[in-house]
Amino acid sequence: MIKAVFSNGVVQEFPKTGDYTKITLIPEKDADKVIISTCISLVDVHEVWYNSLTPGPEKRNLPWVMEVDCGAHKNIPVVSTFNTAGINRGSFCTTNIQDDTRIRFEINQELGTYDITAKIALCDETKPFDIILDCRAIDWQDALADWRKALNLPKYTYPAATADPVFCTWYAVHGAVTQDFVEKSCAIAKDLGFTTLIVDDGWCYDDMKRVSPQTIVSWYEMIGDWDVSEKKFPDFKNHVKRMQELGMKYMLWVAPHLWGFKSALYNNNPGMTINNPIEGYDKMDVNKADFSKLVNKLRAVAKDNNLDGLKIDFIDIVPPNVDAPNARATEKLVEELTNGLKTDNADALIEFRQSYAIPNMLRYGTQFRAGDVPFNWISNFGRMAEIRLSIGNLGPAHADPAYWPFGETPENVARHMMAMLLGVPMLSMDLTRLTETEKQIIRYYINIYNEHRELINNGKWRFIFGWSDIEAAIVENEKERLIVLADYGKLAECLKNDGKPTIICNLSSKALDIKCENAVDACCNPVNGSSIPVAGSALIR
């Protein structure tokens, strides 16, 4: 049974219809909330998946209670349960991807079930939507793909540059970015195969600073006015033009929700934030603030400087809240800003971060990046898989910028590069300090990406999970296959004896022990005559 209780007292009950139940809810005009309740059996249920920033065991191995807050600007309204073979045992989802929603799964020990409640905020804009309880014995990732199909989204098109490798300044220098650094970096980045530049936080204030326990407490105090620092970028318009003539698309970081305490924006607009200060800023209250002037200022920054786009950060800083809804208001801000950018430049590049790399945001952003994981290629690998599970191939998936400590081993540098091959690679190193070996490894994997970008961006992906995290990723099309392997023990499960050319990127610590061409094992010992100093790449024909 699926039960719907509206806040006006109306109760509706629907029987389950076999292994796949889909009901359509028509919102009550005088109800501002609805609570959906149902349950699934825990028979043969071993693992759980729901969209969130961080993959890993804390959310996978049957938590007693789990809650997912989602809405137009963060996460997706889907929770899937499955067994160790990856067979779906019960996926609960809704096609309402705009309203503030809280989904709660709670173990009922007496009945051996996950009791499910979904509390959904309703408004005048809410249209009829479906509640789906999918218990079909199919691959759980196929059940997730069927949910995406049920959304009936149009096919969005994106500028060609969204598939091009990206160099970002953030990890390399944090807020100490300068015009001189960018120009020196771009010359090297272009040579390495990167053709898009993101100048991250630091361009709009004079302070030269790096993130540390001492600086983070007031880090964003100057954010909000969005004026280019003439001290750091004394010739900004011409500088942008020079980088574009070099062959680099030029993007700037912005964060409209962040209102720094020392900004004119904050001080001239009292009462427009939520009064929850942190790190030198407060968060815009989207339900109160008139954000039209802010949107116009950000548009002007892009248009007046002939930028190719913006990285729009922290859209998810105020999460969805069923009791104080903000998702639709946040979406209005996003819509106004991104539509404006696209009006000014039809090929505008707009980067969104992981929590809002979701189907509802596909109409606004143009590329969707994994959350911050400096030094951590393992998490970059897992987070890119999370994006693929959320949006499939419906939008361009980007890695978080690879960033490793200087002095890192060549095989670990290669692992950073390989882990990003679930989508578009991104890098944020101080390129002026790279060794020749590091440059050779970077070029090698950027070339692999470029040679197989059609496969990576448009092929059919499948992910193998273990008890703790993602263990392998496989993408294939009619012509070829790519395997990115974290657990060497999963290699046999990934391989197929079908004669299709297969590229293996071995992230594990075990050397490749198969007959292949152009292979180098994970200990950097050349195999079959190869001399490329990289880890774990192999081509099987």
Number of C-alpha atoms within 10 A of each C-alpha: 11 20 16 19 17 21 16 13 11 11 13 12 12 14 10 14 11 10 12 13 19 17 16 13 14 11 19 19 11 13 17 18 21 24 18 20 18 19 20 21 17 21 11 13 21 17 22 22 21 22 25 20 19 17 22 17 16 12 18 21 16 20 14 11 13 16 15 19 22 28 31 26 30 30 27 29 25 21 22 23 27 26 17 13 12 20 20 26 26 26 24 25 22 22 20 21 24 25 25 28 31 21 22 18 23 17 20 15 10 6 10 13 18 23 18 20 21 24 21 25 26 24 16 11 10 17 11 12 17 17 18 20 24 25 23 17 14 14 17 24 20 14 20 23 15 12 20 18 11 13 16 9 13 9 10 11 12 19 13 9 18 22 23 21 24 26 28 28 26 23 21 20 21 17 23 20 24 21 20 12 17 21 16 13 20 23 17 15 27 19 11 21 19 24 22 26 28 24 23 22 22 27 25 23 21 18 15 14 15 19 14 9 7 9 13 14 14 14 19 23 20 24 27 25 19 21 13 16 17 15 14 21 20 14 11 15 13 13 17 23 17 13 20 19 10 14 16 24 23 22 24 23 21 21 18 22 26 24 27 25 20 16 17 14 20 24 13 9 12 9 13 21 21 14 12 9 13 15 14 19 26 21 21 24 19 21 17 12 14 14 20 11 10 19 18 14 17 22 22 17 17 20 15 10 15 18 22 25 27 27 23 20 20 17 21 20 15 18 19 27 18 21 14 10 20 22 27 21 17 23 20 14 20 20 16 15 23 24 18 18 26 16 12 15 16 13 17 26 26 22 26 27 25 29 27 28 32 28 22 22 22 23 17 20 27 26 23 31 27 28 22 18 17 16 17 16 26 18 22 27 31 26 28 27 25 25 31 24 22 25 22 23 17 19 26 27 31 30 31 30 30 26 22 20 10 13 10 10 16 19 22 19 25 27 28 26 29 28 27 30 26 29 28 26 28 25 27 23 23 19 21 12 9 14 11 9 15 22 16 18 22 21 18 18 22 25 14 15 25 17 11 16 19 13 21 24 24 17 20 15 23 19 20 19 20 17 13 13 18 23 23 27 23 22 20 20 15 9 10 16 25 26 25 28 25 24 19 17 13 15 18 8 9 19 15 11 5 8 9 16 13 22 22 23 29 28 30 20 16 15 17 23 9 9 12 18 16 15 28 28 24 24 18 19 17 17 18 11 11 13 13 18 20 31 31 27 26 22 17 16 12
